[in-house]
Amino acid sequence: MMVFGCQSNNTQVDSTVTFNISESSPFNNGVFQGWGTSLCWWANRLGYDETLTEKAAALFFSEEGLGLDIGRYNIGGGDDPEHNHITRSDSKVPGYAIGFDGNGNIVYDWNVDQNQRNIVLAALRVNPNLYIEGFSNSPPWFMTNSGCSSGAVRASDDNLKPENVEDFAKYIADVTLHFRDNFGIRFQSYSPMNEPDTNYWPAFSDKQEGSRFSPGASQSNMIIATRNALDAVGLGDVIVAGMDETSIDQTYRNLDRLTAPALAALGRIDTHTYGGSMRRQLKGKAVSLGKDLWMSEFDSGETAGGVNAGNMRAGLYLANHIILDMNGMQPSAWVLWNIVDSHKDSTFTAPNGSRTEANKSLNQSGGIWGMSMGDHDNKEIILSQKYYVFGQFTRYINPGDTIISSSDGENILAAWNRETGSVKIVALNKTADAKTIYFDLSSFGNDLRCVSVIRTSGAYNGGEQWAEVGELVLSEKGFSFELPGYSVTTFVVE
């Protein structure tokens, strides 16, 4: 690692960034819980193979990789055995419930879903402190109006039969208990709904992704039933989260439509940020309700003017969204959607006979959702530049840190550790031209001494990935640094 001397006080700077410790995250007692990914659906697709399983655990959950702190485990709804419409290989998630017996009791098959379990058990081996949240995309198919786990016949209709609300909640509780006692997997929270106030989820589609629960009574009943079912089996410590709406504004509005008992049963607000802009309003509402707040799902295939997902511009698009979410809402967690979202497998044939995965390109052209692609032919996980950009956040801002505000909420994310006094700063340069920034650290007192600099920039081939650029010695109460064009730079100030 190269060591740089102090920057001159006369260095020409383009802007100055200041920090405000008093404007810090109000959630989880101000303590950040971490970064994560949904395990849906990639774990169901990769976990059949030991090599891919171990590589995924190392790349995503170990300290040598992204060091993710959270995994959201999808408990599937299965599907009618006579259906063959789910052609997307990763989203055909088995369900543990296979029907009712003659007395109306749920019948279980605990041998299914081994692939997803293999991934989470491998993740726990490299990160024993992994926070695991369970969530459902669909109730078991036989509890639905359509008889299909892809959604209702009319996507604007609720799909869970009203008479099966408590049965679905019991399914959630039974699976949560069985996972703890038999698989050694402890769900610390459970979200029973996924993007419920939408018309995205029609029956007989190519994937199992969601189930509509109308705002108000329907969502309230599901939250209350889940709380009651967990309590009934001695799982009172498992938080009920929700509602995992697709947009910030829907979450903000639909919280007001929950009944008082549902609000009391709701232990944490989870929101996706695919749409909406009311970040500060949602933060304020969560504070007024006395609830913790997570950003529980986002991603995009956007390349932001770049050539493909291997280009830095796609990573900067994601980084910009992370910073907007983290500064606007200051949630106690930020969780990515499907971290491996594309697969090449020359042996896979879909139920309809299609062999699209055999023809899949691994060059990430046009951008990809997720940060990587599964190469099943060669047992490899192909990384994009988005992976390294995400790591500029996940490897340095850790559980126990506190998210604080800065004077540049669009390009800077900052965290401060109250115990160690260290400061972590992630800085974006979304333009082609270099910029020199002065970071004024006077609000942190006089104990800060040395700054480590880590950077990701350029294209995947020929660019930088977590490059240790150097160390700076503070000049007076801050430092200046030139951010190259199209770069993400992390500063760890000890």
C-alpha positions as CSV (number, residue, x, y, z in Angstrom):
1,M,0.0,0.0,0.0
2,M,1.4,3.4,-1.0
3,V,1.5,6.1,1.7
4,F,0.7,9.6,0.8
5,G,1.7,12.7,2.8
6,C,-0.6,15.4,4.0
7,Q,-2.5,17.4,1.5
8,S,-1.5,21.0,1.3
9,N,-4.0,23.5,2.8
10,N,-3.7,25.4,-0.5
11,T,-5.1,22.4,-2.5
12,Q,-7.7,23.6,-5.0
13,V,-11.0,21.9,-4.1
14,D,-14.3,21.6,-6.0
15,S,-16.4,21.3,-2.8
16,T,-16.3,20.8,0.9
17,V,-18.3,18.1,2.8
18,T,-19.2,18.5,6.4
19,F,-20.8,16.0,8.8
20,N,-23.5,16.1,11.4
21,I,-23.3,13.5,14.2
22,S,-26.5,14.8,15.8
23,E,-28.5,14.0,12.7
24,S,-28.1,10.2,12.9
25,S,-30.3,7.2,12.3
26,P,-33.1,7.0,15.0
27,F,-33.7,3.3,14.3
28,N,-32.6,0.2,16.3
29,N,-31.2,2.6,18.9
30,G,-29.1,4.2,16.2
31,V,-27.2,1.0,15.5
32,F,-26.9,-0.2,11.9
33,Q,-27.8,-3.9,11.5
34,G,-26.2,-4.3,8.2
35,W,-26.4,-5.0,4.5
36,G,-28.0,-8.1,2.9
37,T,-29.5,-9.9,0.1
38,S,-32.7,-11.9,-0.5
39,L,-31.9,-15.6,-0.9
40,C,-34.8,-15.7,-3.3
41,W,-34.4,-17.1,-5.9
42,W,-30.7,-17.7,-6.5
43,A,-30.2,-20.0,-3.5
44,N,-32.9,-22.3,-4.8
45,R,-31.0,-22.4,-8.1
46,L,-27.4,-22.7,-6.9
47,G,-27.7,-24.9,-3.8
48,Y,-27.8,-28.2,-5.6
49,D,-24.1,-28.1,-6.2
50,E,-21.5,-28.1,-3.4
51,T,-18.9,-26.1,-5.4
52,L,-21.4,-23.3,-6.3
53,T,-22.7,-23.3,-2.8
54,E,-19.3,-22.8,-1.2
55,K,-18.3,-20.2,-3.7
56,A,-21.6,-18.2,-3.1
57,A,-21.1,-18.3,0.7
58,A,-17.5,-17.0,0.3
59,L,-18.3,-14.3,-2.3
60,F,-21.4,-12.9,-0.6
61,F,-21.2,-13.6,3.2
62,S,-17.5,-14.0,4.2
63,E,-15.2,-11.2,5.2
64,E,-13.1,-11.8,2.2
65,G,-16.1,-11.2,0.0
66,L,-19.0,-8.8,0.5
67,G,-19.4,-9.7,4.2
68,L,-23.2,-9.4,4.0
69,D,-24.9,-9.4,7.4
70,I,-28.5,-10.3,6.4
71,G,-30.2,-13.0,4.3
72,R,-33.9,-13.1,3.5
73,Y,-35.1,-16.7,3.2
74,N,-38.1,-17.3,1.0
75,I,-40.5,-19.9,2.3
76,G,-42.2,-21.1,-0.9
77,G,-45.8,-21.8,-1.7
78,G,-45.0,-24.8,-3.9
79,D,-47.6,-25.3,-6.7
80,D,-50.2,-27.6,-8.0
81,P,-48.3,-30.7,-9.2
82,E,-50.3,-30.6,-12.4
83,H,-49.0,-27.1,-13.3
84,N,-46.0,-26.6,-15.5
85,H,-46.2,-22.8,-16.1
86,I,-43.3,-21.8,-13.8
87,T,-40.5,-21.9,-16.4
88,R,-38.0,-19.6,-14.7
89,S,-35.8,-22.2,-13.1
90,D,-34.8,-20.3,-10.0
91,S,-38.3,-19.2,-9.0
92,K,-39.9,-22.6,-8.8
93,V,-39.7,-22.6,-5.0
94,P,-41.0,-25.8,-3.3
95,G,-43.5,-25.5,-0.4
96,Y,-43.3,-27.5,2.8
97,A,-47.1,-27.8,3.0
98,I,-48.6,-30.3,0.5
99,G,-52.3,-30.2,1.5
100,F,-54.8,-30.8,4.3
101,D,-55.6,-34.1,5.9
102,G,-59.1,-35.3,6.5
103,N,-59.3,-33.3,9.8
104,G,-58.2,-30.0,8.2
105,N,-54.6,-30.3,9.5
106,I,-51.7,-29.2,7.3
107,V,-49.6,-32.1,5.9
108,Y,-45.9,-31.4,5.6
109,D,-42.9,-32.7,3.6
110,W,-39.8,-31.5,5.3
111,N,-37.4,-32.9,2.7
112,V,-38.0,-30.3,0.1
113,D,-36.2,-26.9,-0.4
114,Q,-32.8,-28.5,0.2
115,N,-31.0,-26.2,-2.2
116,Q,-31.9,-23.0,-0.4
117,R,-31.1,-24.5,2.9
118,N,-27.7,-25.6,1.7
119,I,-26.9,-22.0,0.8
120,V,-28.0,-20.5,4.1
121,L,-26.2,-23.2,6.1
122,A,-23.0,-22.5,4.2
123,A,-23.5,-18.8,4.7
124,L,-23.9,-19.4,8.5
125,R,-20.6,-21.3,8.5
126,V,-18.7,-18.3,7.2
127,N,-20.8,-15.7,9.1
128,P,-22.4,-17.3,12.3
129,N,-23.9,-13.9,13.1
130,L,-26.0,-13.8,9.9
131,Y,-29.4,-12.2,10.5
132,I,-32.0,-14.4,8.8
133,E,-35.5,-13.0,7.9
134,G,-38.1,-15.3,6.6
135,F,-40.6,-14.1,4.0
136,S,-43.4,-15.4,1.8
137,N,-44.1,-14.7,-1.9
138,S,-47.2,-16.8,-1.8
139,P,-49.3,-18.9,0.6
140,P,-49.3,-22.6,-0.2
141,W,-51.1,-23.1,-3.5
142,F,-54.0,-25.1,-2.1
143,M,-54.9,-22.2,0.2
144,T,-55.4,-19.8,-2.7
145,N,-58.5,-18.8,-4.6
146,S,-56.8,-19.6,-7.9
147,G,-55.1,-22.9,-6.8
148,C,-51.9,-21.4,-8.1
149,S,-48.9,-19.8,-6.3
150,S,-48.2,-17.3,-9.1
151,G,-51.2,-15.2,-8.1
152,A,-54.9,-14.7,-8.5
153,V,-56.7,-15.2,-11.8
154,R,-57.3,-11.5,-11.7
155,A,-54.0,-10.0,-10.5
156,S,-56.0,-7.2,-8.8
157,D,-57.8,-9.7,-6.5
158,D,-56.5,-11.1,-3.2
159,N,-55.5,-14.7,-3.7
160,L,-55.4,-16.1,-0.1
161,K,-58.8,-17.6,0.8
162,P,-60.3,-15.7,3.7
163,E,-61.0,-18.9,5.6
164,N,-57.3,-19.9,5.3
165,V,-55.7,-16.8,6.8
166,E,-55.0,-18.5,10.1
167,D,-53.9,-21.7,8.2
168,F,-51.3,-19.7,6.3
169,A,-50.1,-18.0,9.5
170,K,-49.8,-21.5,11.1
171,Y,-47.8,-22.6,8.2
172,I,-45.4,-19.7,8.8
173,A,-45.1,-20.5,12.5
174,D,-44.7,-24.2,11.9
175,V,-41.9,-23.7,9.4
176,T,-40.2,-21.1,11.6
177,L,-40.2,-23.5,14.5
178,H,-39.1,-26.5,12.5
179,F,-36.2,-24.5,11.0
180,R,-35.0,-23.6,14.5
181,D,-35.4,-27.0,16.0
182,N,-34.4,-29.3,13.1
183,F,-32.2,-27.3,10.7
184,G,-30.5,-25.0,13.1
185,I,-31.7,-21.9,11.2
186,R,-33.3,-19.2,13.3
187,F,-35.5,-16.6,11.8
188,Q,-35.2,-13.4,13.8
189,S,-38.1,-11.9,11.8
190,Y,-40.8,-12.9,9.3
191,S,-42.6,-10.9,6.7
192,P,-45.8,-12.7,5.5
193,M,-46.4,-10.5,2.4
194,N,-44.4,-9.4,-0.6
195,E,-45.4,-6.2,-2.5
196,P,-49.1,-6.9,-1.6
197,D,-50.7,-3.7,-2.9
198,T,-50.0,-4.4,-6.6
199,N,-51.5,-6.0,-9.6
200,Y,-48.3,-7.6,-10.7
201,W,-49.1,-11.2,-9.7
202,P,-51.3,-13.1,-12.2
203,A,-52.0,-16.9,-12.0
204,F,-50.2,-19.2,-14.4
205,S,-47.2,-16.8,-14.9
206,D,-43.6,-18.0,-15.3
207,K,-42.6,-17.4,-11.7
208,Q,-43.7,-17.4,-8.0
209,E,-43.1,-13.9,-6.8
210,G,-46.1,-12.4,-4.9
211,S,-49.6,-12.5,-3.7
212,R,-52.0,-9.6,-3.3
213,F,-53.2,-8.5,0.1
214,S,-55.4,-5.4,-0.2
215,P,-54.5,-2.5,2.1
216,G,-56.5,-2.2,5.3
217,A,-58.4,-5.2,6.6
218,S,-56.6,-7.9,4.5
219,Q,-53.1,-6.8,5.4
220,S,-54.1,-6.2,9.0
221,N,-55.6,-9.6,9.4
222,M,-52.5,-11.3,8.0
223,I,-50.2,-9.4,10.3
224,I,-52.3,-10.2,13.4
225,A,-52.7,-13.8,12.4
226,T,-48.9,-14.2,11.9
227,R,-48.2,-12.6,15.3
228,N,-50.7,-14.9,17.0
229,A,-49.5,-18.0,15.3
230,L,-45.8,-17.3,16.2
231,D,-46.8,-16.6,19.8
232,A,-48.8,-19.9,20.0
233,V,-45.8,-22.0,19.3
234,G,-43.5,-20.1,21.7
235,L,-41.9,-17.8,19.1
236,G,-42.7,-14.5,20.7
237,D,-39.2,-13.2,20.0
238,V,-39.6,-13.5,16.2
239,I,-40.5,-10.0,14.8
240,V,-43.4,-9.7,12.4
241,A,-42.2,-7.3,9.6
242,G,-44.2,-5.7,6.8
243,M,-45.6,-4.8,4.6
244,D,-42.8,-5.0,2.0
245,E,-44.7,-2.8,-0.4
246,T,-43.0,-2.2,-3.8
247,S,-42.7,1.6,-3.3
248,I,-41.9,4.0,-0.5
249,D,-45.1,6.0,-0.9
250,Q,-47.4,2.9,-0.8
251,T,-45.7,1.9,2.5
252,Y,-46.3,5.4,3.9
253,R,-50.0,5.5,2.8
254,N,-50.9,1.9,3.7
255,L,-49.5,2.1,7.3
256,D,-52.3,4.5,7.9
257,R,-54.8,1.9,6.8
258,L,-53.7,-0.8,9.2
259,T,-56.0,-1.4,12.2
260,A,-54.7,-0.5,15.7
261,P,-54.2,-4.2,16.6
262,A,-52.2,-4.8,13.4
263,L,-50.0,-1.8,14.1
264,A,-49.4,-3.1,17.6
265,A,-48.5,-6.6,16.1
266,L,-46.1,-5.1,13.5
267,G,-42.6,-5.2,14.9
268,R,-40.8,-3.5,12.1
269,I,-41.6,-1.7,8.9
270,D,-40.0,-3.2,5.7
271,T,-40.2,-1.3,2.5
272,H,-39.0,-1.7,-1.0
273,T,-37.8,1.4,-2.9
274,Y,-38.6,0.6,-6.6
275,G,-40.8,3.6,-6.7
276,G,-41.9,6.6,-4.6
277,S,-40.0,9.6,-3.2
278,M,-41.4,10.0,0.4
279,R,-38.2,8.8,2.1
280,R,-38.1,11.4,4.8
281,Q,-41.9,11.2,5.4
282,L,-41.7,7.5,5.9
283,K,-38.8,7.9,8.2
284,G,-40.9,10.4,10.2
285,K,-43.9,8.1,10.3
286,A,-41.8,5.1,11.5
287,V,-40.4,7.3,14.3
288,S,-43.8,8.5,15.3
289,L,-45.1,4.9,15.4
290,G,-42.0,3.7,17.4
291,K,-41.1,1.2,14.7
292,D,-37.7,0.1,13.3
293,L,-37.3,0.6,9.5
294,W,-35.6,-1.6,6.9
295,M,-35.0,-1.1,3.2
296,S,-35.7,-4.7,2.4
297,E,-35.5,-4.9,-1.4
298,F,-34.1,-3.1,-4.4
299,D,-32.1,-3.7,-7.5
300,S,-32.2,-2.8,-11.2
301,G,-30.8,-3.9,-14.5
302,E,-30.1,-0.2,-15.4
303,T,-26.7,0.5,-17.0
304,A,-27.0,4.3,-16.7
305,G,-25.4,4.9,-20.0
306,G,-22.8,2.2,-19.7
307,V,-22.3,-0.7,-22.0
308,N,-23.3,-3.5,-19.7
309,A,-23.2,-4.6,-16.0
310,G,-19.5,-4.9,-16.2
311,N,-19.2,-1.2,-16.8
312,M,-18.8,1.2,-13.8
313,R,-21.9,3.2,-14.7
314,A,-24.3,0.3,-13.8
315,G,-22.6,0.1,-10.4
316,L,-22.9,3.9,-9.9
317,Y,-26.6,3.7,-10.6
318,L,-27.0,1.2,-7.8
319,A,-24.6,3.2,-5.5
320,N,-26.6,6.4,-6.1
321,H,-29.8,4.6,-5.1
322,I,-28.2,3.2,-1.9
323,I,-27.1,6.7,-0.9
324,L,-30.5,8.2,-1.5
325,D,-32.2,5.5,0.5
326,M,-29.7,5.5,3.4
327,N,-29.6,9.3,3.7
328,G,-33.3,9.9,3.1
329,M,-34.6,7.2,5.4
330,Q,-31.6,6.2,7.5
331,P,-32.9,2.7,7.8
332,S,-31.2,0.2,10.1
333,A,-30.6,-2.2,7.1
334,W,-30.4,-2.2,3.3
335,V,-31.1,-5.4,1.5
336,L,-30.5,-6.3,-2.2
337,W,-32.9,-8.4,-4.3
338,N,-31.7,-11.5,-6.1
339,I,-27.9,-11.3,-6.0
340,V,-27.5,-13.9,-8.7
341,D,-30.2,-13.2,-11.3
342,S,-29.1,-14.9,-14.5
343,H,-28.0,-18.5,-15.2
344,K,-26.3,-20.3,-18.0
345,D,-27.0,-24.1,-17.9
346,S,-26.7,-26.1,-21.0
347,T,-28.4,-29.1,-19.4
348,F,-31.6,-27.3,-18.2
349,T,-34.8,-27.7,-20.0
350,A,-37.9,-25.8,-18.8
351,P,-41.3,-27.6,-18.4
352,N,-42.5,-26.1,-21.7
353,G,-39.4,-27.5,-23.5
354,S,-37.5,-24.2,-23.8
355,R,-33.8,-24.2,-23.3
356,T,-33.2,-20.4,-22.9
357,E,-30.4,-21.0,-20.3
358,A,-28.4,-23.0,-22.7
359,N,-28.2,-19.9,-25.0
360,K,-27.6,-17.4,-22.2
361,S,-24.7,-15.0,-22.7
362,L,-22.3,-14.4,-19.8
363,N,-21.0,-11.1,-21.1
364,Q,-23.7,-9.1,-19.1
365,S,-24.7,-7.2,-22.2
366,G,-27.6,-4.9,-21.7
367,G,-27.2,-5.0,-17.9
368,I,-28.3,-7.5,-15.4
369,W,-30.3,-7.6,-12.2
370,G,-28.2,-8.9,-9.4
371,M,-24.5,-8.6,-9.2
372,S,-23.4,-11.9,-10.8
373,M,-24.4,-14.7,-13.1
374,G,-24.3,-18.5,-12.4
375,D,-22.3,-20.4,-14.9
376,H,-23.5,-23.9,-14.2
377,D,-21.6,-25.5,-17.0
378,N,-18.2,-24.5,-15.4
379,K,-19.4,-24.3,-11.8
380,E,-18.4,-20.6,-11.6
381,I,-20.1,-17.4,-10.4
382,I,-19.3,-14.6,-12.8
383,L,-19.1,-11.2,-11.0
384,S,-20.1,-7.8,-12.4
385,Q,-18.7,-4.4,-11.5
386,K,-21.8,-3.9,-9.4
387,Y,-20.5,-6.5,-7.0
388,Y,-17.4,-4.5,-6.3
389,V,-19.3,-1.2,-6.0
390,F,-21.6,-2.8,-3.5
391,G,-18.6,-4.0,-1.5
392,Q,-17.4,-0.4,-1.2
393,F,-20.4,-0.1,1.3
394,T,-20.7,-3.6,2.7
395,R,-17.1,-4.2,3.6
396,Y,-16.6,-1.0,5.6
397,I,-19.8,0.2,7.1
398,N,-20.6,-2.5,9.6
399,P,-23.2,-3.6,12.2
400,G,-22.7,-1.4,15.2
401,D,-21.9,1.7,13.2
402,T,-24.3,4.7,13.2
403,I,-25.5,6.3,9.9
404,I,-25.0,10.1,10.1
405,S,-25.8,12.9,7.7
406,S,-23.5,15.0,5.6
407,S,-23.8,18.2,3.6
408,D,-23.9,16.2,0.3
409,G,-26.8,13.7,0.7
410,E,-26.7,12.7,-3.0
411,N,-23.0,11.6,-3.3
412,I,-21.8,10.9,0.2
413,L,-22.8,8.2,2.8
414,A,-21.2,8.5,6.2
415,A,-21.2,6.3,9.3
416,W,-19.6,6.8,12.7
417,N,-18.8,4.1,15.3
418,R,-19.6,5.4,18.8
419,E,-17.4,2.8,20.5
420,T,-14.2,3.1,18.4
421,G,-14.6,6.6,17.1
422,S,-13.8,5.6,13.6
423,V,-15.5,7.2,10.6
424,K,-16.5,5.6,7.3
425,I,-17.2,7.7,4.3
426,V,-18.3,6.4,0.8
427,A,-18.0,9.0,-1.9
428,L,-19.4,8.8,-5.5
429,N,-18.2,10.6,-8.6
430,K,-20.8,10.0,-11.2
431,T,-19.2,12.2,-13.8
432,A,-16.4,11.6,-16.3
433,D,-14.3,14.4,-14.8
434,A,-12.2,14.1,-11.6
435,K,-13.3,16.1,-8.6
436,T,-11.3,17.2,-5.5
437,I,-13.3,17.2,-2.3
438,Y,-12.3,18.5,1.1
439,F,-13.7,16.4,3.9
440,D,-14.1,18.5,7.0
441,L,-14.0,16.2,10.1
442,S,-14.0,18.9,12.7
443,S,-17.4,17.7,14.1
444,F,-15.6,14.4,15.3
445,G,-13.1,16.1,17.6
446,N,-9.3,15.8,17.6
447,D,-8.6,12.1,18.0
448,L,-8.8,11.1,14.3
449,R,-5.4,10.5,12.7
450,C,-5.1,8.3,9.7
451,V,-7.3,7.7,6.6
452,S,-7.2,4.4,4.6
453,V,-8.5,4.8,1.0
454,I,-10.2,2.0,-1.0
455,R,-11.6,2.5,-4.5
456,T,-13.5,0.8,-7.3
457,S,-13.5,2.5,-10.7
458,G,-13.5,1.9,-14.5
459,A,-14.7,-1.2,-16.3
460,Y,-14.5,-4.7,-14.8
461,N,-11.6,-5.6,-17.1
462,G,-8.8,-3.0,-16.6
463,G,-10.5,-1.2,-13.8
464,E,-10.1,-1.2,-10.0
465,Q,-11.9,-3.4,-7.6
466,W,-11.4,-2.7,-3.9
467,A,-8.0,-1.2,-4.8
468,E,-6.0,-0.1,-1.7
469,V,-5.2,3.3,-3.0
470,G,-3.2,4.5,-0.1
471,E,-3.2,6.1,3.4
472,L,-3.6,9.8,4.2
473,V,-2.5,11.6,7.4
474,L,-5.0,14.2,8.4
475,S,-4.1,17.9,7.8
476,E,-5.6,19.9,10.7
477,K,-9.2,18.7,11.0
478,G,-9.8,17.1,7.6
479,F,-8.3,16.0,4.3
480,S,-8.7,16.6,0.6
481,F,-8.8,13.9,-2.1
482,E,-9.2,13.7,-5.8
483,L,-12.0,11.4,-6.9
484,P,-11.4,10.0,-10.4
485,G,-14.3,10.1,-12.9
486,Y,-16.8,7.3,-12.6
487,S,-15.6,6.0,-9.2
488,V,-16.6,5.0,-5.7
489,T,-14.1,5.7,-3.0
490,T,-14.3,4.6,0.6
491,F,-12.4,6.3,3.4
492,V,-11.9,4.6,6.8
493,V,-10.8,7.2,9.3
494,E,-9.2,5.8,12.5
